[in-house]
Each structure stands twice: as C-alpha cells, then as structure tokens.
Amino acid sequence: MIILGIDPGTATIGVGVIECDGIKLKHLHSGWIETSKDDGAGKRLLQIHKEIGEIITEHKPDVLAIERLFFFINHKTAMAVAESIGVIKLAAEAKDLEVISFVPLDIKCTVTGSGKADKEMVKKEVRKLLGIRSPNKKKTHFDDLCDALAVAICYAKKNLLPKEEKMEYNKNIKRRKGVKKIHG
C-alpha cells in the first residue's frame, strides 16, 4: 500500500510518500510545497491544491494521511492552516482518495512510543525507520517533510504493520487495555 503523508501549513507543506507491504516500510518520496508570502491567500491555496493533485497523480497513493489541526496559539494562523487542509482534502477527493486525519499526540505516540516526543525524537525515529537524511545536508524544511513521513508511518503502524506489544514499566501508572505489565 502506498501512503501519502501530509504536514499541513500555508507557507510550507511537508509531503512524504511511503510504501508498506505489511512487514516493512519503504521511503518513496519526500519534500515540501512552498508558497510565497507575497501571494494572496487564494493564490497560495490554489498552488497547494494543484501541487497536491500532481503528487497524487505521480505517486498514486492508496490513502492520504494528514496531521489534524489540534490546537493553536494564533487564531489567524490556525484559520489559514485550516483552509490549507481544506484544499488538500479537496485535491484528494477530486482524485477519489481516502483521507485519514491524526492528531499530533497520536502521531508522536505511534511513531516514537511517547506522546511527549519532541521534533528531534520524531526525526530520529523517521530517519531510523526509513533511512533518510536531510537533503544536500541542508536543514531547510527537513522538519516539515519528516513530520509528513511521520504521519504516513503512523497510518502504517496503526493499520498495516503487526501490532507491537506495549510494555508498562512504571507500576504507578494505571493499566490500560492491551498494556502488558512487567514485574520486577
């Protein structure tokens, strides 16, 4: 199965395409869509829609996984990102592509094993799982494409890969369904 992961934004949209055969993950493509702050909102959204459509046509994913806007500090930025998510979903719908959304906490927890993971931990795990490095040794937008790949990995781990047994090491934490307690 081919999974297109998206880290939404307006100035920079992270894009990652992976393949999962139910056993392993393979990196197919990653990058970003960059819009100019000098362009109006409509022109930027049109560019995002067009480029997402081109990526879908080129890579023929079976599903699009996208990070859900979960919280925000600046309502103006949140509205712009929400509009971007809307045109991304529209581009997917125009290509008859299913869209699945994940909140950031779920992505971090599924990819790294910790909901408290920071960006560096997520990047480290993405690098480890997919064997990728920063393009041309530049950091530019590498966070965005790693976040997009993390969303795709999250989908694969939740839906396609064998379930990992979760271990609980702290006796003070309440047991949850499906969590094995280690004694000792």
Backbone bond lengths (Angstrom), bond angles and torsions (degrees), N, CA, C in turn:
res aa  C-N    CA-C-N  psi(-1)  N-CA   C-N-CA  omega(-1)  CA-C   N-CA-C  phi
1 M - - - 1.448 - - 1.524 108.32 -
2 I 1.306 116.21 139.04 1.463 122.30 177.82 1.530 108.34 -103.16
3 I 1.333 114.88 128.72 1.464 121.79 -176.10 1.519 108.90 -119.65
4 L 1.326 116.04 127.78 1.464 122.40 174.23 1.515 107.59 -99.96
5 G 1.327 117.04 117.05 1.457 122.04 177.17 1.514 109.95 -101.45
6 I 1.331 115.40 139.67 1.466 120.98 -178.09 1.519 110.20 -129.26
7 D 1.340 115.71 130.88 1.460 122.97 168.87 1.525 105.48 -104.79
8 P 1.335 117.81 102.24 1.464 120.08 -171.38 1.518 113.78 -73.18
9 G 1.307 114.91 155.33 1.456 123.39 176.85 1.509 108.08 -173.55
10 T 1.306 116.53 -168.85 1.470 119.92 175.00 1.523 110.33 -118.40
11 A 1.335 117.57 -44.60 1.460 120.54 178.53 1.523 110.05 -76.63
12 T 1.342 116.40 -42.28 1.457 121.72 -179.43 1.515 109.60 -137.95
13 I 1.314 116.30 129.06 1.464 123.41 177.25 1.520 106.59 -117.25
14 G 1.330 116.55 118.80 1.452 120.50 177.71 1.513 110.02 -78.16
15 V 1.330 116.30 141.53 1.460 122.68 -177.82 1.527 108.43 -132.88
16 G 1.326 116.82 132.13 1.457 121.01 177.13 1.514 110.92 -143.69
17 V 1.309 117.11 132.78 1.464 122.20 179.11 1.522 107.93 -119.89
18 I 1.337 115.28 125.69 1.459 120.30 176.92 1.524 109.20 -128.66
19 E 1.316 114.57 162.94 1.462 120.86 174.31 1.518 107.38 -120.51
20 C 1.320 116.25 138.27 1.456 121.60 177.92 1.522 108.07 -129.49
21 D 1.333 115.51 124.50 1.463 120.37 179.60 1.530 111.63 -98.54
22 G 1.328 116.99 10.73 1.450 121.71 -178.85 1.522 112.45 93.54
23 I 1.337 116.31 -9.07 1.466 121.21 179.67 1.527 110.57 -123.93
24 K 1.327 115.42 -44.17 1.465 118.79 -177.17 1.528 110.72 -137.08
25 L 1.329 113.70 165.74 1.459 121.81 179.12 1.517 109.43 -109.02
26 K 1.323 115.75 145.84 1.459 121.03 178.00 1.527 108.58 -134.66
27 H 1.326 115.95 129.22 1.460 122.09 177.45 1.522 108.92 -76.93
28 L 1.331 116.79 126.57 1.466 121.11 178.47 1.530 112.31 -107.53
29 H 1.325 116.38 -39.26 1.469 120.11 -175.37 1.523 108.56 -164.14
30 S 1.322 115.92 145.40 1.463 119.87 170.08 1.518 108.66 -154.11
31 G 1.304 114.45 154.33 1.450 120.86 -179.63 1.511 110.26 173.50
32 W 1.305 115.60 -152.94 1.448 119.65 -179.37 1.509 110.45 -153.22
33 I 1.312 112.74 158.21 1.463 121.88 172.10 1.519 104.79 -107.14
34 E 1.316 116.41 127.76 1.455 120.70 -178.80 1.524 108.62 -119.38
35 T 1.331 115.65 128.43 1.463 119.98 177.11 1.526 108.90 -110.83
36 S 1.311 115.36 156.03 1.459 120.75 -178.46 1.522 111.07 -88.64
37 K 1.324 115.72 132.15 1.464 119.50 177.32 1.528 111.06 -66.93
38 D 1.330 117.07 -14.74 1.461 120.95 177.80 1.524 112.51 -77.66
39 D 1.342 116.43 -18.25 1.469 120.62 177.60 1.523 109.71 -82.64
40 G 1.296 116.33 151.73 1.460 120.57 176.32 1.523 110.55 -70.96
41 A 1.328 115.55 165.65 1.463 121.48 -177.72 1.530 111.90 -56.88
42 G 1.326 116.44 -43.91 1.460 119.89 -178.82 1.525 112.65 -61.40
43 K 1.314 116.10 -43.13 1.463 120.43 -179.70 1.535 110.86 -66.27
44 R 1.331 116.57 -39.05 1.460 120.68 178.83 1.533 110.32 -65.20
45 L 1.331 116.58 -43.85 1.468 120.24 179.98 1.532 110.81 -65.42
46 L 1.321 117.02 -38.62 1.458 120.95 177.13 1.529 110.67 -62.30
47 Q 1.315 116.93 -41.98 1.469 121.17 178.09 1.536 110.76 -62.48
48 I 1.336 116.83 -45.14 1.465 121.10 178.95 1.525 110.10 -59.80
49 H 1.319 116.56 -47.51 1.469 121.73 179.86 1.526 111.04 -58.28
50 K 1.332 115.58 -47.22 1.465 120.90 -178.02 1.531 111.05 -62.99
51 E 1.333 116.80 -48.42 1.464 119.79 -176.45 1.526 112.74 -69.53
52 I 1.320 117.95 -34.66 1.472 119.98 175.18 1.529 108.84 -64.64
53 G 1.323 117.20 -42.91 1.470 121.12 177.27 1.519 111.83 -58.99
54 E 1.336 116.83 -40.30 1.468 120.75 178.63 1.529 111.65 -66.61
55 I 1.324 116.73 -39.50 1.469 120.83 178.31 1.525 110.04 -65.05
56 I 1.320 117.08 -41.70 1.466 121.23 178.19 1.526 109.86 -63.01
57 T 1.311 117.37 -44.53 1.469 121.34 178.98 1.528 111.05 -62.60
58 E 1.326 117.32 -43.07 1.457 121.05 -177.03 1.528 113.12 -70.40
59 H 1.332 117.54 -44.16 1.468 120.57 -172.01 1.530 114.09 -98.56
60 K 1.321 117.64 -13.22 1.457 123.29 177.16 1.532 113.41 48.70
61 P 1.339 116.83 56.73 1.464 119.03 179.13 1.526 111.67 -68.45
62 D 1.324 115.06 157.21 1.465 121.56 176.70 1.522 111.19 -89.32
63 V 1.329 116.31 -21.14 1.463 121.78 -179.37 1.527 108.95 -154.79
64 L 1.321 115.71 151.05 1.455 121.97 173.92 1.527 107.12 -112.82
65 A 1.326 116.83 121.45 1.466 122.32 176.65 1.524 107.48 -107.27
66 I 1.314 116.48 131.02 1.461 120.92 -174.99 1.521 110.06 -133.39
67 E 1.336 114.90 145.64 1.460 119.77 176.33 1.524 108.49 -74.71
68 R 1.312 115.63 129.76 1.466 121.92 179.83 1.524 109.26 -82.22
69 L 1.309 115.73 139.25 1.464 121.41 174.11 1.516 106.76 -68.06
70 F 1.334 116.83 114.52 1.451 121.02 -170.60 1.524 112.60 -105.52
71 F 1.302 116.83 -44.67 1.454 121.01 178.10 1.518 108.00 -147.41
72 F 1.302 115.70 165.18 1.459 118.40 -179.93 1.515 110.47 -151.30
73 I 1.317 114.11 155.45 1.461 120.73 175.93 1.527 108.34 -101.59
74 N 1.320 115.95 -42.53 1.456 122.15 -176.86 1.532 108.69 -108.93
75 H 1.330 117.48 113.44 1.468 120.21 -176.47 1.526 112.08 -64.58
76 K 1.317 117.78 -29.37 1.468 120.95 178.70 1.530 110.45 -65.19
77 T 1.332 116.48 -44.64 1.463 121.61 177.30 1.529 110.37 -65.23
78 A 1.329 116.62 -42.85 1.469 121.13 -179.18 1.530 110.72 -60.05
79 M 1.315 117.19 -40.45 1.465 120.34 179.70 1.534 110.48 -65.16
80 A 1.318 117.09 -41.66 1.465 121.08 179.46 1.528 110.58 -64.80
81 V 1.332 117.41 -42.12 1.468 120.57 178.74 1.528 109.81 -66.59
82 A 1.322 117.51 -39.28 1.468 120.94 177.49 1.530 110.79 -61.31
83 E 1.323 117.21 -39.48 1.469 120.79 176.62 1.532 110.47 -64.14
84 S 1.335 116.34 -41.46 1.467 121.20 177.58 1.525 110.39 -60.89
85 I 1.321 116.52 -44.70 1.474 120.56 177.73 1.518 109.78 -59.24
86 G 1.317 116.46 -40.55 1.464 120.59 178.66 1.518 112.86 -59.93
87 V 1.338 118.17 -45.11 1.471 119.58 -179.06 1.530 111.21 -72.87
88 I 1.341 117.05 -29.86 1.464 120.05 175.24 1.529 109.56 -65.20
89 K 1.327 116.21 -45.28 1.470 120.56 177.85 1.528 111.00 -64.50
90 L 1.310 116.91 -36.99 1.466 120.87 177.38 1.529 110.46 -63.86
91 A 1.326 117.13 -43.06 1.468 120.95 178.03 1.526 110.61 -61.37
92 A 1.329 116.93 -40.94 1.468 121.00 178.05 1.529 110.73 -65.70
93 E 1.311 116.70 -44.25 1.471 120.94 -179.79 1.528 110.85 -63.19
94 A 1.328 117.09 -38.14 1.461 120.99 178.49 1.525 111.67 -62.55
95 K 1.341 116.51 -24.93 1.469 121.68 178.84 1.533 110.83 -102.42
96 D 1.343 116.62 11.98 1.468 123.15 178.95 1.530 111.51 57.43
97 L 1.335 115.98 44.11 1.451 122.99 -176.43 1.532 109.84 -110.18
98 E 1.325 116.20 128.13 1.456 121.80 178.45 1.529 110.01 -66.60
99 V 1.339 116.37 140.65 1.461 122.41 179.12 1.528 108.56 -119.21
100 I 1.332 115.56 129.15 1.462 122.60 176.68 1.522 107.76 -121.59
101 S 1.336 116.95 133.33 1.463 121.70 -179.23 1.521 111.02 -109.57
102 F 1.334 115.39 144.55 1.460 121.98 177.19 1.525 109.07 -131.15
103 V 1.334 117.07 139.73 1.460 120.58 175.22 1.527 108.48 -77.46
104 P 1.333 117.59 152.64 1.463 120.69 -177.73 1.533 114.41 -53.56
105 L 1.322 117.58 -40.85 1.465 121.12 179.97 1.526 111.38 -59.73
106 D 1.319 116.40 -42.46 1.467 121.74 179.18 1.535 110.65 -64.63
107 I 1.315 116.69 -40.70 1.470 121.46 179.37 1.529 109.77 -63.20
108 K 1.336 116.46 -50.44 1.465 120.73 -179.51 1.523 111.35 -58.72
109 C 1.323 115.72 -46.59 1.464 120.77 -177.09 1.530 110.92 -65.00
110 T 1.306 117.25 -43.26 1.463 121.43 -178.32 1.520 111.89 -69.45
111 V 1.323 117.44 -40.16 1.466 121.17 -176.11 1.524 112.12 -79.86
112 T 1.347 117.75 -43.03 1.460 120.07 -174.20 1.526 114.04 -105.66
113 G 1.327 116.69 -17.67 1.456 119.94 -175.40 1.518 112.55 92.29
114 S 1.344 117.18 -1.25 1.461 121.16 -179.77 1.528 110.31 -137.54
115 G 1.313 115.97 126.27 1.459 120.53 175.29 1.509 112.69 -70.82
116 K 1.337 116.89 -12.32 1.471 121.87 179.86 1.533 111.78 -97.22
117 A 1.323 116.71 9.21 1.474 120.52 -178.06 1.524 110.08 -60.86
118 D 1.332 115.92 140.38 1.457 120.11 175.27 1.532 108.92 -93.80
119 K 1.331 115.90 179.37 1.476 120.52 -177.22 1.528 112.03 -58.73
120 E 1.333 117.02 -38.53 1.461 120.13 -179.22 1.527 111.68 -64.27
121 M 1.328 116.91 -39.90 1.466 120.58 178.56 1.529 110.85 -65.02
122 V 1.326 116.14 -41.19 1.468 120.47 179.04 1.524 109.45 -63.95
123 K 1.338 116.98 -46.56 1.475 120.34 179.23 1.520 111.30 -60.51
124 K 1.307 116.99 -41.97 1.468 121.30 -179.85 1.530 110.51 -60.71
125 E 1.318 116.73 -43.78 1.464 120.37 -178.82 1.528 111.02 -69.55
126 V 1.330 117.34 -39.33 1.467 120.92 177.44 1.529 109.64 -62.72
127 R 1.323 116.26 -45.06 1.475 120.25 177.38 1.528 110.73 -57.91
128 K 1.331 115.79 -45.15 1.464 121.22 -177.67 1.538 111.01 -64.71
129 L 1.318 116.40 -45.54 1.469 120.14 -176.31 1.525 113.28 -71.53
130 L 1.331 116.56 -34.39 1.468 120.03 -173.56 1.527 114.07 -112.26
131 G 1.320 117.39 -8.27 1.460 120.44 179.56 1.507 114.00 63.89
132 I 1.332 117.15 38.61 1.467 119.82 -179.84 1.518 110.46 -106.37
133 R 1.297 115.71 159.73 1.458 123.90 177.01 1.520 108.74 -131.97
134 S 1.309 115.45 165.70 1.454 121.10 176.73 1.525 108.98 -60.66
135 P 1.348 117.81 132.43 1.469 119.90 -178.67 1.528 112.07 -62.82
136 N 1.328 115.77 130.64 1.466 122.24 177.72 1.526 112.76 52.13
137 K 1.330 115.65 31.72 1.467 122.39 179.07 1.529 112.07 56.97
138 K 1.336 117.09 25.50 1.455 121.72 177.53 1.526 108.49 -104.92
139 K 1.319 115.89 144.18 1.458 120.61 178.53 1.532 110.97 -86.41
140 T 1.305 118.21 -14.91 1.449 123.15 -174.45 1.518 112.58 -47.91
141 H 1.299 116.35 116.31 1.466 124.47 176.18 1.531 114.35 61.08
142 F 1.324 118.19 9.85 1.463 120.39 179.32 1.530 110.61 -63.55
143 D 1.347 116.81 -34.67 1.471 120.05 177.11 1.522 110.76 -59.52
144 D 1.338 116.77 -41.68 1.465 121.10 -177.66 1.528 111.66 -64.80
145 L 1.334 116.79 -44.84 1.463 118.02 -178.89 1.520 111.15 -71.74
146 C 1.347 117.67 -33.16 1.475 119.95 175.22 1.522 110.73 -65.12
147 D 1.330 116.90 -40.33 1.467 119.96 177.01 1.526 110.86 -62.49
148 A 1.326 116.91 -40.25 1.462 120.85 178.23 1.528 111.03 -64.30
149 L 1.329 115.98 -43.62 1.472 119.77 177.36 1.521 110.72 -64.65
150 A 1.337 117.29 -35.67 1.467 120.63 177.63 1.527 111.09 -63.23
151 V 1.324 117.30 -37.58 1.468 120.65 177.68 1.539 109.68 -64.17
152 A 1.328 116.61 -42.90 1.471 120.82 178.34 1.531 110.59 -64.86
153 I 1.330 116.85 -41.86 1.464 121.12 178.00 1.528 110.23 -62.51
154 C 1.329 116.62 -41.05 1.461 121.71 177.97 1.527 109.88 -56.73
155 Y 1.327 116.55 -47.47 1.470 119.62 178.79 1.525 110.58 -59.03
156 A 1.329 116.80 -46.33 1.467 121.19 -177.99 1.526 111.10 -62.26
157 K 1.331 116.61 -45.19 1.465 119.60 -178.45 1.527 111.67 -65.66
158 K 1.316 117.01 -36.13 1.464 120.42 -178.81 1.532 113.32 -77.75
159 N 1.328 117.19 -27.71 1.457 119.55 -170.39 1.527 116.17 -120.56
160 L 1.319 118.66 -21.48 1.458 119.67 -170.43 1.524 115.24 -124.05
161 L 1.307 116.85 -35.51 1.463 120.62 -176.36 1.523 110.22 -86.02
162 P 1.342 116.60 154.03 1.473 119.07 176.30 1.522 109.75 -57.42
163 K 1.318 116.16 142.11 1.463 120.94 -178.96 1.518 110.08 -69.35
164 E 1.336 115.63 133.06 1.455 121.20 175.98 1.515 107.88 -83.65
165 E 1.330 116.70 139.43 1.454 120.28 177.35 1.526 107.82 -75.20
166 K 1.318 115.37 125.25 1.457 119.74 -179.35 1.521 108.66 -87.41
167 M 1.320 115.66 133.03 1.455 121.23 -179.58 1.525 109.60 -107.00
168 E 1.308 115.98 144.58 1.448 121.14 176.97 1.516 107.96 -113.66
169 Y 1.319 117.52 124.53 1.450 121.33 -176.56 1.513 113.41 -105.52
170 N 1.308 118.63 -20.86 1.450 121.90 -177.10 1.522 109.47 -99.14
171 K 1.320 117.09 116.38 1.464 121.48 -176.89 1.529 111.82 -66.30
172 N 1.333 118.01 -20.79 1.463 121.31 -177.99 1.523 112.96 -79.95
173 I 1.322 117.25 -12.81 1.461 120.88 179.59 1.519 108.52 -81.62
174 K 1.317 116.62 135.15 1.465 120.34 178.51 1.520 109.52 -64.87
175 R 1.316 116.67 140.28 1.463 120.55 178.86 1.516 109.26 -73.00
176 R 1.313 114.64 139.11 1.453 120.89 176.45 1.513 108.04 -114.89
177 K 1.290 115.79 158.45 1.460 121.55 178.65 1.528 109.78 -54.48
178 G 1.307 117.05 131.09 1.462 122.00 176.78 1.512 114.11 83.60
179 V 1.333 117.26 5.64 1.450 120.12 -179.79 1.528 108.20 -105.26
180 K 1.314 116.35 124.47 1.457 121.82 -179.56 1.512 108.69 -89.24
181 K 1.314 116.48 134.39 1.458 120.68 179.69 1.519 108.95 -95.41
182 I 1.326 115.43 133.59 1.460 122.60 177.65 1.521 107.13 -95.77
183 H 1.302 117.30 129.77 1.469 120.98 177.81 1.501 109.62 -97.25
184 G 1.313 117.18 146.60 1.458 119.08 174.35 1.431 116.08 133.90
